[in-house]
Amino acid sequence: MSQSRRRRIVQRLRQRVGSAAVDNLFRGASLLGQLHPRARPHRHGLELRRDIAYTRSGRPEHRLDVYRPKQRDGALPIVIYIHGG
């Protein structure tokens, strides 16, 4: 095996290991954040509707969660947060 091929293999392996480490770090931080008592929508007067499909693909990636005030009068502004990943 040539030295340049070996370098490419090592580089790809480092990228994959690094990517997996970062991914697991953020997943763990997200789970840890959900344990905080103030992370509950109902404590802030919000209603949560989970996993609403926005296309008919049936894929879990094509679902969204809607947080909205329980008590509302008239039209309200909206905030859209899109996370790709």
Beta strands, then each sheet from edge to edge (+ up, - down):
strand 1: 46-53
strand 2: 63-69
sheet 1: 1+ 2-
end
